[in-house]
Amino acid sequence: MTPLRIIFLADTRPGHYHIAQGVITALSRLRPVEVTRIEVQRKWIVPTRWLRARINAKTFYPPRMLRMAYRIDAEELPEADLVVSAGGETQMPNICVTRLLGVPNIFCGSLLRGLEPENFSLIISSYDRDATSDKHLVVLKPSSLDPEELGRPEVVPQYGPDRRPEIVGLLIGGRAGRFHYKRKEWEKLLSFAAEVSKAWGTRWLISTSRRTPDKVADRIAELAKDESVVAKFIDFRTAGPGTLPEIFAQADAIVCTEDSSSMISEAVSARLPVVGVAPKRHRFNEDERLYRDFLMKNGWSRTLQIDNLSPETFLRALSEIEPIQENPLDALAGKLKARLPQLF
């Protein structure tokens, strides 16, 4: 088959463009792809209300908006069969490029107020509220991670009193938005890890992130000296991004701080049982709350407050989780083919 020529409009947020990359990876399982990535950065002087008004105006002229608002030269755009993007800042340029080239488009995320679903061929959502819309496809947030390439088992065991995990990944984020961690909560989380190791013989693969406070990372480094507790510590300060697949490949289950939706989602995509842990002072925005509800409703994850962590509560949460058995990339590819058959 000839390659599917894709214009990939990417903003600067990894949590967004990784989702779009997941969609493109799923598409590549159906047909070879040829991707042109274009960075989207709106001029700060251009207000959203003006963009929305122009999009809906009869005099709308895509090349002008692309040039004035995003510094994208329409004449330099390659020929394409499809436009893909994720994140609010990419919605307007997605519509512009689609109307200019006359090709289908996919957007991943929630629509800005005043934008109609009819502006898109398909909208990838992870919120049950969109399930009745014929323009939406409600699925787990797409990820380019392939559980089979990671070596994940085809039949994923369910853990509980009769089966305890031998290796658990602990993914640690940090303060973000409405998530505020106290020092005693970080200490409680690490004490919980040591307690599980002592009770079950379980060992931990621990990874920090760019948001993890230095004092917390230093405390983990001290804990990692005890090899009966920590099998491996990946310090973001020296390792950088891109290390999670190593943990997903080896772990039986994942504990992840709830401030990171992307880490939780990728762990679920890797066919792992995931327990999110949250500080007392936290609050989700509406979309994040709905997404956590979506994950738990499907039985893929559970959430515990850090103050309530113990081997018993952890095991109870694990016993309620049924990890995804199918390959999420194959499942998404099948749904994309059904919704956009003209591309295949």
Disulfide bonds with the S-S distance in Angstrom:
none
